[in-house]
């Protein structure tokens, strides 16, 4: 029933796992940068996350390419927001950290809904073509 070869499925799974790991790394890096150079660090960290989500969608050719790095990003960011027994945590209670959290989630949703995921060689959506 499935016309995809086994090597293609393994490559796709590998791509998604790589995107999850890179998403987690971008989340950790963004968490550190957004507070260090406010407001430029916040813009840089959100731009990095948005770029990763967009490139993931293009590499995977679908919305799963956005979901995989977004899941890694979200897990990393949520784990960094929890307090440790010593009372330390990475995120402060400032506006920048909330903008980073919500902005990254909004960026993932925008990249997933922006479209352009037609399979190559598929029918064109434009009329008259």
PASEBA-1860 file (N, C-alpha, C; in nm, 3 decimals):
! residues 129
1> XXXXXXXX> 0.081/-0.119/0.000/0.000/0.000/0.000/0.086/0.126/0.000 ~ 0.192/0.126/0.078/0.277/0.242/0.086/0.384/0.231/-0.022 ~ 0.392/0.330/-0.110/0.486/0.328/-0.220/0.624/0.379/-0.181 ~ 0.640/0.431/-0.059/0.769/0.486/-0.016/0.865/0.372/0.016 ~ 0.987/0.380/-0.034/1.084/0.276/-0.002/1.127/0.284/0.144 ~ 1.181/0.173/0.194/1.222/0.169/0.335/1.331/0.271/0.364 ~ 1.423/0.291/0.269/1.529/0.390/0.288/1.473/0.531/0.298 ~ 1.366/0.560/0.222/1.304/0.692/0.228/1.237/0.717/0.362
9> XXXXXXXX> 1.174/0.612/0.417/1.110/0.626/0.547/1.214/0.646/0.656 ~ 1.323/0.571/0.649/1.430/0.585/0.749/1.494/0.724/0.739 ~ 1.511/0.773/0.617/1.568/0.907/0.600/1.474/1.013/0.655 ~ 1.344/0.996/0.634/1.247/1.093/0.686/1.246/1.093/0.838 ~ 1.250/0.975/0.898/1.255/0.966/1.045/1.382/1.030/1.098 ~ 1.494/1.004/1.029/1.620/1.066/1.069/1.615/1.217/1.060 ~ 1.551/1.267/0.952/1.537/1.412/0.936/1.454/1.471/1.050 ~ 1.344/1.406/1.085/1.260/1.456/1.193/1.333/1.454/1.327
17> XXXXXXXX> 1.409/1.349/1.353/1.486/1.342/1.478/1.592/1.452/1.482 ~ 1.657/1.475/1.368/1.755/1.582/1.361/1.690/1.718/1.384 ~ 1.571/1.738/1.327/1.500/1.865/1.347/1.458/1.884/1.493 ~ 1.421/1.776/1.561/1.386/1.787/1.703/1.508/1.830/1.784 ~ 1.622/1.768/1.757/1.745/1.801/1.832/1.788/1.945/1.803 ~ 1.786/1.984/1.677/1.825/2.122/1.642/1.725/2.221/1.701 ~ 1.597/2.186/1.704/1.498/2.273/1.768/1.526/2.292/1.916 ~ 1.566/2.186/1.984/1.601/2.197/2.126/1.724/2.286/2.145
25> XXXXXXXX> 1.823/2.271/2.057/1.943/2.355/2.067/1.912/2.502/2.040 ~ 1.826/2.527/1.943/1.786/2.666/1.915/1.706/2.724/2.032 ~ 1.625/2.642/2.096/1.551/2.688/2.213/1.642/2.725/2.329 ~ 1.742/2.641/2.353/1.837/2.670/2.462/1.919/2.795/2.430 ~ 1.970/2.803/2.306/2.048/2.920/2.267/1.963/3.047/2.272 ~ 1.840/3.038/2.225/1.752/3.154/2.228/1.719/3.198/2.369 ~ 1.704/3.102/2.459/1.675/3.137/2.599/1.790/3.214/2.661 ~ 1.911/3.181/2.624/2.026/3.251/2.680/2.049/3.386/2.612
33> XXXXXXXX> 2.028/3.393/2.481/2.055/3.515/2.407/1.948/3.621/2.430 ~ 1.821/3.579/2.443/1.714/3.678/2.452/1.725/3.766/2.576 ~ 1.780/3.713/2.683/1.795/3.794/2.804/1.928/3.870/2.806 ~ 2.026/3.820/2.733/2.159/3.879/2.739/2.166/4.014/2.669 ~ 2.104/4.027/2.554/2.112/4.150/2.476/1.973/4.202/2.445 ~ 1.899/4.238/2.544/1.762/4.284/2.523/1.764/4.421/2.458 ~ 1.686/4.454/2.362/1.587/4.378/2.288/1.643/4.308/2.165 ~ 1.769/4.337/2.128/1.826/4.276/2.009/1.837/4.125/2.019
41> XXXXXXXX> 1.869/4.075/2.138/1.878/3.931/2.158/1.743/3.862/2.143 ~ 1.640/3.930/2.185/1.504/3.876/2.171/1.467/3.863/2.023 ~ 1.497/3.967/1.947/1.469/3.964/1.803/1.553/3.856/1.735 ~ 1.680/3.846/1.773/1.769/3.745/1.715/1.723/3.603/1.747 ~ 1.683/3.580/1.871/1.639/3.446/1.909/1.508/3.407/1.841 ~ 1.415/3.500/1.828/1.290/3.470/1.758/1.314/3.452/1.607 ~ 1.406/3.528/1.552/1.439/3.511/1.410/1.503/3.375/1.385 ~ 1.588/3.331/1.477/1.650/3.200/1.463/1.548/3.088/1.470
49> XXXXXXXX> 1.454/3.099/1.563/1.350/2.997/1.576/1.260/2.997/1.451 ~ 1.221/3.114/1.405/1.136/3.123/1.286/1.208/3.068/1.163 ~ 1.335/3.099/1.149/1.413/3.045/1.038/1.422/2.894/1.042 ~ 1.442/2.839/1.160/1.448/2.693/1.174/1.315/2.629/1.138 ~ 1.205/2.686/1.184/1.073/2.630/1.153/1.048/2.635/1.002 ~ 1.084/2.744/0.939/1.062/2.759/0.796/1.149/2.662/0.716 ~ 1.275/2.651/0.752/1.366/2.559/0.682/1.324/2.415/0.705 ~ 1.279/2.384/0.825/1.230/2.248/0.852/1.112/2.213/0.765
57> XXXXXXXX> 1.023/2.307/0.745/0.907/2.282/0.658/0.950/2.260/0.514 ~ 1.048/2.335/0.469/1.095/2.319/0.332/1.170/2.188/0.314 ~ 1.251/2.149/0.412/1.325/2.023/0.403/1.233/1.902/0.405 ~ 1.135/1.904/0.492/1.045/1.790/0.506/0.934/1.794/0.403 ~ 0.908/1.909/0.347/0.803/1.921/0.247/0.663/1.916/0.305 ~ 0.648/1.950/0.431/0.515/1.950/0.492/0.517/2.010/0.630 ~ 0.402/2.004/0.694/0.387/2.065/0.826/0.463/1.990/0.934 ~ 0.494/1.863/0.911/0.575/1.788/1.008/0.714/1.848/1.023
65> XXXXXXXX> 0.760/1.915/0.918/0.888/1.983/0.924/0.887/2.104/1.014 ~ 0.770/2.156/1.043/0.756/2.264/1.141/0.734/2.205/1.279 ~ 0.655/2.100/1.286/0.620/2.040/1.414/0.738/1.978/1.487 ~ 0.829/1.916/1.414/0.942/1.850/1.479/1.034/1.950/1.549 ~ 1.084/2.054/1.481/1.169/2.148/1.554/1.091/2.229/1.657 ~ 0.964/2.255/1.631/0.883/2.328/1.729/0.866/2.245/1.857 ~ 0.850/2.114/1.842/0.838/2.029/1.961/0.968/2.029/2.041 ~ 1.081/2.017/1.972/1.210/2.023/2.042/1.233/2.156/2.108
73> XXXXXXXX> 1.197/2.264/2.038/1.212/2.399/2.093/1.126/2.415/2.218 ~ 1.000/2.371/2.208/0.907/2.389/2.319/0.949/2.308/2.441 ~ 0.992/2.185/2.421/1.035/2.102/2.534/1.157/2.164/2.602 ~ 1.254/2.212/2.523/1.372/2.274/2.581/1.338/2.400/2.659 ~ 1.251/2.482/2.601/1.214/2.609/2.667/1.134/2.582/2.795 ~ 1.043/2.486/2.790/0.964/2.455/2.909/1.054/2.397/3.019 ~ 1.149/2.312/2.981/1.240/2.257/3.081/1.328/2.365/3.143 ~ 1.358/2.469/3.067/1.438/2.579/3.122/1.357/2.672/3.211
81> XXXXXXXX> 1.226/2.668/3.202/1.144/2.756/3.285/1.119/2.698/3.424 ~ 1.142/2.569/3.441/1.118/2.508/3.572/1.229/2.548/3.668 ~ 1.194/2.569/3.792/1.294/2.605/3.892/1.365/2.480/3.942 ~ 1.487/2.498/3.978/1.567/2.389/4.033/1.556/2.392/4.185 ~ 1.598/2.285/4.253/1.590/2.285/4.399/1.669/2.398/4.465 ~ 1.773/2.445/4.395/1.852/2.556/4.450/1.782/2.690/4.433 ~ 1.672/2.692/4.356/1.598/2.815/4.334/1.640/2.889/4.209 ~ 1.735/2.835/4.133/1.782/2.901/4.012/1.699/2.859/3.892
89> XXXXXXXX> 1.685/2.948/3.797/1.623/2.915/3.670/1.676/3.010/3.565 ~ 1.662/2.973/3.438/1.721/3.051/3.329/1.637/3.173/3.299 ~ 1.506/3.160/3.296/1.419/3.270/3.259/1.389/3.358/3.378 ~ 1.395/3.488/3.354/1.351/3.583/3.455/1.202/3.609/3.436 ~ 1.147/3.691/3.522/1.004/3.720/3.516/0.977/3.848/3.438 ~ 1.063/3.880/3.342/1.045/4.002/3.264/0.957/3.982/3.143 ~ 0.930/4.093/3.077/0.846/4.091/2.958/0.915/4.015/2.845 ~ 1.046/4.025/2.835/1.120/3.961/2.727/1.105/3.810/2.725
97> XXXXXXXX> 1.104/3.748/2.842/1.091/3.602/2.847/0.952/3.557/2.802 ~ 0.850/3.634/2.838/0.715/3.600/2.794/0.698/3.621/2.644 ~ 0.759/3.727/2.592/0.754/3.751/2.448/0.827/3.640/2.375 ~ 0.938/3.592/2.430/1.012/3.481/2.368/0.929/3.354/2.368 ~ 0.865/3.323/2.479/0.783/3.201/2.486/0.665/3.207/2.390 ~ 0.588/3.313/2.398/0.471/3.325/2.313/0.507/3.352/2.167 ~ 0.612/3.430/2.146/0.654/3.461/2.010/0.703/3.338/1.936 ~ 0.774/3.250/2.004/0.819/3.126/1.940/0.704/3.035/1.904
105> XXXXXXXX> 0.604/3.028/1.991/0.487/2.945/1.960/0.407/3.005/1.844 ~ 0.393/3.136/1.842/0.322/3.202/1.732/0.399/3.183/1.602 ~ 0.530/3.191/1.607/0.611/3.171/1.486/0.593/3.031/1.431 ~ 0.586/2.931/1.518/0.565/2.794/1.472/0.428/2.779/1.405 ~ 0.327/2.839/1.464/0.193/2.830/1.406/0.187/2.902/1.272 ~ 0.251/3.017/1.263/0.252/3.091/1.137/0.324/3.012/1.029 ~ 0.438/2.954/1.062/0.513/2.876/0.964/0.436/2.751/0.921 ~ 0.357/2.695/1.010/0.280/2.575/0.975/0.159/2.608/0.889
113> XXXXXXXX> 0.104/2.727/0.905/-0.018/2.761/0.832/0.005/2.847/0.709 ~ 0.128/2.885/0.685/0.154/2.977/0.574/0.135/2.910/0.439 ~ 0.143/2.780/0.432/0.116/2.709/0.308/0.241/2.683/0.228 ~ 0.220/2.650/0.101/0.333/2.621/0.013/0.386/2.480/0.028 ~ 0.301/2.387/0.071/0.345/2.250/0.094/0.299/2.155/-0.015 ~ 0.272/2.204/-0.134/0.228/2.117/-0.242/0.341/2.023/-0.281 ~ 0.311/1.897/-0.304/0.417/1.804/-0.342/0.473/1.840/-0.479 ~ 0.602/1.818/-0.500/0.659/1.850/-0.630/0.596/1.766/-0.739
121> XXXXXXXX> 0.568/1.826/-0.850/0.505/1.754/-0.961/0.355/1.738/-0.946 ~ 0.300/1.789/-0.838/0.156/1.780/-0.816/0.082/1.883/-0.900 ~ -0.050/1.878/-0.898/-0.127/1.975/-0.976/-0.112/2.115/-0.917 ~ -0.110/2.210/-1.005/-0.098/2.348/-0.964/-0.231/2.398/-0.907 ~ -0.223/2.481/-0.803/-0.344/2.535/-0.742/-0.392/2.660/-0.815 ~ -0.310/2.711/-0.905/-0.349/2.833/-0.976/-0.440/2.799/-1.093 ~ -0.539/2.881/-1.110/-0.631/2.861/-1.222/-0.565/2.900/-1.352 ~ -0.600/2.831/-1.457/-0.548/2.866/-1.588/-0.411/2.808/-1.617
129> X> -0.362/2.724/-1.535/-0.230/2.665/-1.558/-0.243/2.521/-1.594
END
